[in-house]
Amino acid sequence: MTPIILLAVALSAAMCVLAFVVATHALPFMFGLAAFHLAHACGAGVIVAGIVASTAAILSFASFVYLREVLRSQSAKLVVTIVYAAPAALAGYALTHGLIGAASLSEPLKQLFCFASGAFVAIAAMLRLSATK
């Protein structure tokens, strides 16, 4: 019984890490998902649509990194970073809201946790975009 409990804990931790990574890269993930749906609706197979989705996600992230590095104005860099981090903040908020939705906490405390999680994920997304060269 103990190995099954340890496996469940390990899988839960892995799912949390995966959710955090997808949340910090929310904008490229959504570009990839939209490209997948478009390619699949146009008649491409699942494998080809997956390749198109991966390419779209990589190109969208690369374009944000390129814009962040090429722009000289600090305010333009800030705008690019905010545009990249805003969907990540919403994803972090929604992820936490879904996880603690059934918890027996007061509503203001739930909102505090959700806003803190959204801010944490947005800051992580900003740092990931800034650190990539």
Long-range contacts (C-beta under 8 A, 24 or more apart in sequence): 19-95, 20-121, 20-124, 22-91, 23-88, 23-91, 23-92, 23-95, 23-121, 23-125, 24-88, 24-121, 24-124, 24-125, 24-128, 25-57, 25-61, 25-88, 25-125, 25-128, 26-87, 26-88, 26-90, 26-91, 26-125, 27-60, 27-64, 27-83, 27-84, 27-87, 27-88, 28-57, 28-58, 28-60, 28-61, 28-64, 29-57, 30-87, 31-56, 31-57, 31-60, 32-56, 32-57, 32-60, 61-132, 64-129, 65-129, 65-132, 65-133, 68-129, 68-130, 69-133, 81-126, 81-129, 81-130, 84-125, 84-126, 84-129, 85-122, 85-123, 85-125, 85-126, 85-129, 86-122, 88-121, 88-122, 88-124, 88-125, 89-118, 89-119, 89-121, 89-122, 89-125, 90-118, 91-121, 92-117, 92-118, 92-119, 92-120, 92-121, 92-122, 93-117, 93-118, 95-121
